[in-house]
Amino acid sequence: MLGFNTILFPIDFSERCRGAAHYVEAFAGRFRSRLVLLNVLETTIGQPGDLDFGALTTSLHLEDRLARSQELLDRFMADDQFLTIHRRLETGDPAHTIIRVAREENADLIMLPTHGYGGFRRFLLGSVTAKVLSDAQCPVWTGVHMESAPPLDAIQTRRILCAVDLSSRTEAVIAAGMQLAEEYAAQLAFTHVVPGSDAIPEKIMDCELRRHLIAQAREQLLAKATQAGASASLLVRCGEVAKSVDETAREFAADLLVIGRSLQHGLGRLRTHSYAIIRESPCPVLSI
């Protein structure tokens, strides 16, 4: 069962973070979570003996930067009188610090916004988000285009879509979707994509084979949903995995997309598609 007693929200005071704060506030309020706001002041430490005038100047300014960051951190979400908020200011590498603080605070969830463009891994979601997704031991919530996030009172979770790959993580994703759907009284759907053009050329996969693979996958998905006692729509399609998942999310008008993440193997079978799914998703994504 998912538990969200403590939520870690790394912030950099950008418009994306201010928009994501609406979702964080809604989520933390719903689950009565303790909220940890974390700002990491990135610093560059040279080798012993490498100190030059530029480094000395940076060192002299560090105290001022820390003071300014602390001021901004103290003001962030300062008007919220209903949440239990703890603030931490740290220095170092942002991704490593987020993961360390999540462990120290026993965080049950990390919530962070990211941008939705780029090609290489470090630019795809931002190197910090990619590292957190890869190494965090707890679920991670991500959302793109948070600078355009709706106001707090307009955020609703009425439709939840779980993308499953029929691997060993499927049961965990289904269970998470069921729990969240019950909490929000939301409509629940499960989707599975039979790899198409990204794995098998269209000219090789004829219509009959495609229908057979879809029917077979639907049967497997139905068996897993029935075993879990889930009452949900089953949306099985064939095509490019990331593109198909995001298209299904749009068609279903999902407010939240849930995907699986394997701690032993990065992001599970969907790991080759997960960054693209998150980048293009029309709604926030919870990876577990």
URDAVEN-V959397 format. One line per field, one symbol per residue. psi: psi as a letter, one per 30 degrees, with the letter a starting at -180 (. if undefined). A space follows every 50 residues. Layout:
# URDAVEN-V959397
psi: ???
This chain:
# URDAVEN-V959397
psi: kkkhekkkjkkggleeeeeffeeeeeeeeeghkkkjkkkjjklkkllkfg kaeeeeeeeefeeeeeeeeeeeeffkgffjgfljkkkkkllakeeeeeee eeeeghkfkkkklllhlleleffefkeeeeeeeefkfllkklklhffgkl leffklifkkkkjlggaffeeeeeeeeeeeeeefhlkkkkkkkjkcffek kefejleeeeeeeeeeeeeeeeeeeeefgkjlkjjklkakeeeeeeeeee efhkfkkkllkkffhchaegeffeeeeeefkfllkjk.
